[in-house]
């Protein structure tokens, strides 16, 4: 393997390692991987100060400022490549732009320069003007009510009432790793099967939806759960994050994710 190719692969791996620190909620871990004379331009026009970042302190200040402006929902780094000391990739973004409270789905082009295994330059550019022009959408409140009414039917023991609120092209991922048929749901028949399978695996003691919010055609909330996981007999108290997408006045997508590995490892049996 040519020496340049080996170095490029090493640089890409190093950048991926540092991005993983951010994903774990540890921005300092990322900053530890940049040089003292670091310079960059990151999300200029969106995050104050992002147009000219200098040094480790400047990078930490950027992270603090970005959390005030952007609520990140998705950060997916793809299309990795490199040449010499340069690493290039694309970021598929989904976030709430807090100044307008709008949901934004966009891409960012990124270039990073490494020396001595440290990032010394970073340029992460997105279309700031288009993001700022995103207008308010009147749908969130009505969408939240639609989902709350549908969830209310399920909580009353009427899963058919929930399914009636879903689009014929429904797709979703619900409790993957816990209910096998929830991994990849397609259509109303798939949703009906998953709902009917839930009692085989979960004896639900508490299902409490809280923290409702909505942006454009997307509804978010959290569920506080208490249930007995029947395969192990363990009582589980956990929470999960839910995202639903509305189309034509119906729920067309649903993603309800719980920490399946932790649930499966639960050993204690507690009377609920």
C-alpha positions as CSV (number, residue, x, y, z in Angstrom):
1,X,0.0,0.0,0.0
2,X,1.5,3.4,-1.0
3,X,2.7,5.5,1.9
4,X,0.3,8.4,1.0
5,X,-2.7,6.0,1.1
6,X,-1.7,4.7,4.5
7,X,-1.5,8.2,5.9
8,X,-4.9,9.2,4.4
9,X,-6.5,6.1,6.0
10,X,-4.8,7.0,9.3
11,X,-6.1,10.6,9.1
12,X,-9.6,9.6,8.3
13,X,-9.6,7.1,11.2
14,X,-8.4,9.9,13.5
15,X,-11.1,12.4,12.5
16,X,-13.8,9.6,12.9
17,X,-12.4,8.9,16.4
18,X,-12.7,12.6,17.4
19,X,-16.2,13.0,15.9
20,X,-17.2,10.0,18.1
21,X,-16.3,12.1,21.2
22,X,-18.8,14.7,20.1
23,X,-21.4,12.0,19.5
24,X,-20.8,10.8,23.1
25,X,-21.4,14.3,24.4
26,X,-17.8,15.0,25.1
27,X,-16.7,18.1,23.1
28,X,-13.6,18.4,25.2
29,X,-12.5,15.0,23.9
30,X,-12.7,16.5,20.4
31,X,-10.8,19.7,21.4
32,X,-8.0,17.6,22.9
33,X,-7.5,16.3,19.3
34,X,-6.9,19.8,17.7
35,X,-3.7,21.7,17.6
36,X,-2.9,24.8,19.7
37,X,-2.8,26.9,16.6
38,X,-6.0,25.5,15.2
39,X,-8.0,27.7,12.8
40,X,-11.4,27.1,11.2
41,X,-14.6,28.3,9.7
42,X,-17.6,26.2,10.9
43,X,-21.3,26.9,10.1
44,X,-20.6,30.5,9.5
45,X,-23.7,32.7,9.3
46,X,-25.5,30.2,11.6
47,X,-23.4,30.0,14.7
48,X,-22.0,33.3,16.0
49,X,-18.2,33.3,15.9
50,X,-18.1,30.3,13.5
51,X,-16.7,32.4,10.7
52,X,-13.3,32.7,12.4
53,X,-12.3,30.2,15.1
54,X,-8.8,30.2,16.6
55,X,-7.2,27.8,19.1
56,X,-8.7,25.4,21.6
57,X,-10.5,28.1,23.5
58,X,-12.1,29.3,20.3
59,X,-13.3,25.8,19.5
60,X,-14.8,25.3,23.0
61,X,-16.6,28.7,22.6
62,X,-18.0,27.5,19.3
63,X,-19.4,24.4,20.9
64,X,-21.1,26.5,23.6
65,X,-22.5,28.9,21.0
66,X,-23.8,26.2,18.7
67,X,-25.8,24.6,21.5
68,X,-27.7,27.9,21.8
69,X,-28.5,28.1,18.1
70,X,-28.9,24.5,16.9
71,X,-30.6,21.5,18.5
72,X,-29.0,18.6,16.6
73,X,-31.3,15.7,15.7
74,X,-29.1,14.0,13.2
75,X,-25.4,14.2,12.3
76,X,-24.4,11.6,9.7
77,X,-20.9,11.8,8.3
78,X,-20.6,10.1,4.9
79,X,-18.5,10.0,1.7
80,X,-15.1,10.0,3.3
81,X,-12.0,10.6,1.3
82,X,-8.6,12.2,1.7
83,X,-5.5,13.5,-0.1
84,X,-2.2,14.3,1.7
85,X,-3.0,16.0,5.0
86,X,-6.6,16.7,4.0
87,X,-9.7,14.8,5.0
88,X,-13.0,15.4,3.2
89,X,-16.5,14.3,4.0
90,X,-20.2,15.3,3.8
91,X,-22.5,15.7,6.8
92,X,-26.2,14.9,6.5
93,X,-27.8,17.2,9.0
94,X,-31.2,17.4,10.7
95,X,-31.6,20.1,13.4
96,X,-33.9,22.7,14.9
97,X,-32.7,26.2,14.1
98,X,-33.6,27.8,17.4
99,X,-33.9,31.5,16.3
100,X,-36.9,30.5,14.1
101,X,-37.7,27.1,15.8
102,X,-37.7,25.5,12.3
103,X,-36.7,22.0,11.4
104,X,-33.8,22.0,8.9
105,X,-32.6,19.1,6.8
106,X,-29.5,20.0,4.9
107,X,-25.9,18.9,4.1
108,X,-22.6,20.3,5.0
109,X,-19.3,20.0,3.2
110,X,-16.3,19.5,5.4
111,X,-12.5,19.7,5.0
112,X,-10.0,19.1,7.8
113,X,-6.3,19.4,7.7
114,X,-4.1,17.2,10.1
115,X,-0.6,17.5,11.2
116,X,1.1,15.3,13.8
117,X,-2.2,13.5,14.3
118,X,-3.9,16.7,15.3
119,X,-6.6,18.7,13.4
120,X,-5.0,22.1,12.7
121,X,-7.7,23.4,10.3
122,X,-11.4,22.7,9.8
123,X,-13.9,24.2,7.3
124,X,-17.5,23.1,7.6
125,X,-19.8,25.0,5.3
126,X,-23.6,24.9,5.0
127,X,-26.2,27.1,3.2
128,X,-26.8,29.7,5.9
129,X,-29.0,32.0,3.8
130,X,-31.5,29.2,2.9
131,X,-31.7,28.1,6.6
132,X,-32.4,31.6,7.8
133,X,-35.2,32.0,5.2
134,X,-37.1,28.9,6.4
135,X,-40.5,30.1,7.4
136,X,-42.7,29.1,10.3
137,X,-45.0,26.2,9.7
138,X,-48.4,26.2,11.4
139,X,-48.8,22.4,11.5
140,X,-46.9,21.4,14.7
141,X,-49.8,22.0,17.2
142,X,-52.4,20.1,15.0
143,X,-49.9,17.3,14.4
144,X,-49.2,16.9,18.1
145,X,-52.9,16.7,18.8
146,X,-53.3,14.1,16.1
147,X,-50.6,11.9,17.6
148,X,-51.9,12.4,21.2
149,X,-55.4,11.3,20.1
150,X,-54.0,8.2,18.4
151,X,-51.8,7.3,21.4
152,X,-54.8,7.9,23.6
153,X,-56.7,5.2,21.7
154,X,-53.8,2.7,22.3
155,X,-53.7,3.6,26.0
156,X,-57.4,2.8,26.2
157,X,-56.7,-0.7,24.9
158,X,-57.9,0.1,21.4
159,X,-54.9,-0.6,19.1
160,X,-57.3,-0.5,16.1
161,X,-58.1,3.1,16.9
162,X,-54.3,3.9,16.8
163,X,-53.9,2.1,13.4
164,X,-56.9,4.0,12.0
165,X,-54.8,7.2,12.5
166,X,-51.9,5.8,10.4
167,X,-51.2,6.1,6.7
168,X,-51.6,3.1,4.4
169,X,-47.9,3.6,3.4
170,X,-46.9,3.4,7.1
171,X,-43.3,2.4,7.9
172,X,-41.4,2.4,11.1
173,X,-39.1,0.9,13.7
174,X,-40.7,0.3,17.1
175,X,-38.9,-1.3,20.0
176,X,-36.3,-3.1,17.9
177,X,-34.4,-5.8,19.8
178,X,-37.3,-6.3,22.1
179,X,-40.3,-7.1,19.9
180,X,-39.0,-8.9,16.8
181,X,-41.7,-7.7,14.4
182,X,-40.9,-4.1,15.3
183,X,-37.5,-4.1,13.6
184,X,-38.8,-3.0,10.2
185,X,-42.5,-2.4,9.9
186,X,-44.2,-1.9,6.5
187,X,-47.8,-1.0,6.0
188,X,-50.8,-1.3,8.3
189,X,-50.7,-5.1,8.4
190,X,-47.1,-4.9,9.6
191,X,-48.1,-2.4,12.3
192,X,-51.1,-4.5,13.4
193,X,-48.8,-7.5,13.8
194,X,-46.3,-5.6,15.8
195,X,-49.0,-4.2,18.2
196,X,-50.5,-7.7,18.6
197,X,-47.0,-9.1,19.3
198,X,-46.2,-6.6,22.1
199,X,-48.1,-8.6,24.9
200,X,-46.0,-11.7,24.1
201,X,-42.9,-9.8,25.2
202,X,-44.0,-7.0,27.4
203,X,-46.3,-6.9,30.4
204,X,-46.9,-3.1,30.4
205,X,-47.3,-1.5,33.9
206,X,-46.8,2.1,32.9
207,X,-46.8,4.0,29.5
208,X,-46.4,7.7,30.1
209,X,-45.9,10.0,27.1
210,X,-44.3,13.3,28.0
211,X,-42.2,16.2,26.6
212,X,-44.3,16.8,23.5
213,X,-42.9,19.0,20.7
214,X,-43.3,19.3,17.0
215,X,-41.5,20.9,14.0
216,X,-43.1,21.1,10.6
217,X,-44.6,17.6,10.0
218,X,-42.6,15.8,12.7
219,X,-43.7,15.1,16.3
220,X,-41.4,14.2,19.1
221,X,-42.0,12.9,22.6
222,X,-40.6,10.7,25.3
223,X,-42.2,7.7,26.9
224,X,-41.6,6.7,30.5
225,X,-42.0,3.0,30.6
226,X,-42.4,0.4,33.3
227,X,-42.9,-3.2,32.2
228,X,-42.0,-6.8,32.8
229,X,-39.8,-8.2,30.0
230,X,-41.3,-11.6,29.7
231,X,-38.3,-13.5,28.1
232,X,-36.4,-12.8,31.4
233,X,-39.1,-12.1,33.9
234,X,-37.3,-8.9,34.9
235,X,-39.1,-5.7,35.9
236,X,-37.8,-2.8,33.8
237,X,-38.1,1.0,34.3
238,X,-36.8,2.9,31.4
239,X,-37.5,5.8,28.9
240,X,-37.5,5.9,25.1
241,X,-37.5,8.6,22.5
242,X,-40.2,8.7,19.8
243,X,-40.3,10.4,16.5
244,X,-43.4,10.4,14.2
245,X,-43.9,11.9,10.8
246,X,-47.2,13.1,9.5
247,X,-48.4,13.0,5.9
248,X,-51.9,13.8,4.6
249,X,-53.2,14.0,8.2
250,X,-52.0,10.5,9.0
251,X,-49.0,9.0,10.8
252,X,-46.8,7.7,8.0
253,X,-43.6,7.0,9.9
254,X,-42.8,6.1,13.5
255,X,-39.5,5.5,15.3
256,X,-39.7,4.4,18.9
257,X,-36.3,3.3,20.3
258,X,-35.5,1.9,23.7
259,X,-32.2,0.6,25.0
260,X,-32.8,-3.1,24.1
261,X,-29.4,-4.3,25.4
262,X,-29.9,-2.8,28.8
263,X,-33.4,-4.3,29.0
264,X,-32.2,-7.7,28.1
265,X,-29.4,-7.6,30.7
266,X,-31.8,-6.7,33.5
267,X,-31.7,-9.4,36.1
268,X,-33.7,-8.3,39.1
269,X,-37.3,-9.4,39.4
270,X,-39.3,-6.7,41.2
271,X,-43.1,-6.9,41.9
272,X,-44.7,-3.9,40.2
